[in-house]
Amino acid sequence: MKLSIKVTTNAKQEKIEKISESEFKVYLTCVPEKGKANKVLIKLFAKYFGIAKSNIKIVIGEKNRNKILEIL
């Protein structure tokens, strides 16, 4: 399953907003430096879906606020 994600960093709290079945808007409290935001994003989605972090990978958008995540 592939998900389209729009990330907002430096937010007051971390949360996931579901827009549609495959679109999400995510708010992260961390800064987008050295992959920190990507790690937090994967951790947040692993908790959201109740799966292991190793089952989630960023397919497109490593250094972009618009990302495509693949759930294995």
Secondary structure, 3 states (H helix, E strand, C coil): CEEEEEEECCCCCCEEEECCCCEEEEECCCCCCCCHHHHHHHHHHHHHHCCCHHHEEEEECCCCCEEEEEEC
